[in-house]
Amino acid sequence: MLGDDAELTAALRAAQDGNESAFRTVYRAVHPRLLGYVRTLVGDHDAEDVASEAWLQIARDLERFDGDADRFRGWAARIARNRALDHIRMRGRRPAIGGDETELAGRPAESDTAGEAMEALATDSTLSLIARLPQDQAEAVVLRVVVGLDAKSAAETLGKRPGAVRTAAHRGLKRLAELLSCDPESGGGLDALPPQREPRGRAVTSASVTHTRARTQKDM
């Protein structure tokens, strides 16, 4: 397990034992990327509210979660996606889907375009460009590159096949590279996103809604 993941896993387990400081550590480590994912689904205006709802559920169900930092990211992303889709349904809007994802399922993924590290580009600038991608590609890119899930965990979150997610992410990153090259504020190129995580042979673990914790984002 990587050093950062080991530290996050330790904080996660302490948070499950009721350590509020550890929970804040988990929140600070995961929230920025989770918020970025929510933004691709509901837009900037509603993202904070939807992310808050997701964290309330995460806090409430945390005692029943079983897994390490890697699984937690996938579990949290699934909760955030469900809250975002509930929000979209309530508002009577649908995410813009770019094409039929089934055509991707049987195709092998091409070489990993996001293999180049991309830390230089500002998050807000990156996400504004990602939001211009078809929805299936935007979600795949954000889950794999921004949230940091491997293809299997991202596929579990989206309810799709890993091969479909890899292909959607590759196509999205290819298009993103074109957008970055045309954006004068981006700094140019695919030098700004972190590399996609490789599969680690684990699926996301879901937890049922049972217990409530008295935590809010004001405490974080």
N, C-alpha and C positions, 0 to 999 in steps of 0.2 A: 504494500500500500504506500502511495506517495506521501511525503511528509505532510503537506497541507491537508490531504484527505485523512491522515491519521489524527491530526489535531482536531479536525472537524468532527470526526467520529467520536473522539473522546468528549468533546463538548456536547455532542448530540446525546450521548449516554448520560452525561451529568444532567443535562436538561430534562431527560426523561425521569430522573430521580428528584426533580423539583428544583434544581439549581437555576435561579432566575438569571444570574450573570452568564451562565453557560448558554441559556436560551438566547440571550442578547447576542452572544458570540455567533451562534448558529444563524440568527436572523441577519446580522451584519454581513456574514459571509455569503449568504444565499440570496438575500432580497434584491440587490441591484440587478442581477442577471434574471431573476424570476420576473421582476418588474419589466425588464426589457422584453421578455416573452409575452407578457400580458399586453404590452403596448402594440405588438404586432396583431393582436386579436381584436382589441376594442378601441385602439387609438389613445393618444396622449390624454385627452380630456377625462376619460373614465378609468384610466389604468390604475391610478393610486387607490381609488375606491375598491376596484375589483381585487387588487393585490391585498388590500386590508382584509377583505372578506376571506380570501384564501388563507392568510396567516391566522385568522381567528379559528378556522377549521384545523389548520396544522397544529396550532397550540392545543386545541381541544382534543385532538386525536393522537397527540404525540406519544402518550404513554403506551398506546397499543401498536405503535410502529415497530417493526422488527427489521433491522438492517444497518448497513454502514452509511458513510457519507455519500457514496456513489448512488446507492439505492434511495437515499433520502432526497437527493436532487430530482430523481425521476418521479418519486412519490409526490413531492411538492409541486412539480410541474404538472402532474396529472390533476391535482386538486385545483391549481390555478386555472388550468384549461377548462375544467368543468364549471368553475365559477364564472369564467369569461363567457362561455357558451350560454349559461343561464342568463347572464346579463344581456347578451345579444338577443336571446329569445324574448326576454321581458321588454326590451326596447323595440321589438318587432323588426330587428335588422339581422342580416346574415353576413358572415365574413365572405369576402369575395374569393371564390375558389377559382384557381387558374387551371382549367382543363380537368380531364378525367384521370384520376390517380391510378386506376386499374391498368392503364396502358404501361405503367412503369414497373408493375409487380414482377413481370417475367424477364425483365432486362437486367443484365449485369451492370453494376456501377462502373463508371470509368475511373481513371486515376483520381485520387483525392485532391481536388483543387485547393482545399483549405489546409493542405499540409504545411503551408508557409505561415509562420507566426505573424499575427496582425494586431499587436498591442498598441501601435502608434496612433491609430485613428480614434478620435473621440467617440464614446458610446452613442451619444445622441445623434451625431452625424451618421454613424453607421446604421442605426435603427431607422432613421428617416429614409435611408436608401433601401433598406430591407423591406420597409413597408410598401415600397413600389413593386415588389415582386408578387407573382401570383401567390395566393394564400398558402397552398400546399408547399411551395418552395420556401416561402418566408418562415413558416413554422419549422420545417426541417432544418433550415439554416440556423435559426435561433436556438432550437433545442440542442443541436449538435455542436454549434460553434460558440454560442453565447452562454447557454446554460451549462454546456459541457457534457451532455449525455452521449453515450455510444449509440450506434445505430439500433441495437436491440432494445435499449431502454427508451429511446426516442420513439421507436415503432410501437412499443407497449403503451406509451403515453397517447399516441395518435390513433391506436387501434389499426395499424397497418403493418405490412411486412417490412422487415429490415432492408431488403433490397429496394423496395419502393422509396423508403426514406433516404437511403444512400443516393439513389438516382435523383430524387427531388432536391436534395442538398447540393449535389454536384451541379445540377442545372441552375439552381439558385445562385450558387457561388460564381458560376461562369457569368451569369447576367449581372451579378453584383460587381464583378471585376470591370465589366463594361461601364456600369454606372459610375464606379469610382474613378475610372480614367477620364470621365467627362465632367466630374465634379471638382471645381477649382478649390473647394474648401476641404477636400478629403485627404490631401497629401498624396493621393494617387496610389494605384495598384492594390494588390491583395496583400499588402504588408501590414495590415492592421487588425486582422481577426486572429484569435488563437486557433491552434490546430484542432481538428475534430478528434474526439476520443475514439480509440479503437475498441471493438467489442471485448468485453471481459467475461462473457459467458454468464451474465446475470440478468434476470428480468426484474422489473420494478415490482415492489411489494406494496399492495394497497392495504389501507387500514380502515375499519368500519368506524362510523360516527357513534361514539358512545359517551365519553366523558367530556366534561366542560372544564376549562381552566380559566381562571380570572386574569387573563393576559390581554392587553391591548397594545397597539402600536405606540401609544404614549409611553409605555414602559420600556420600549426597545431602544 
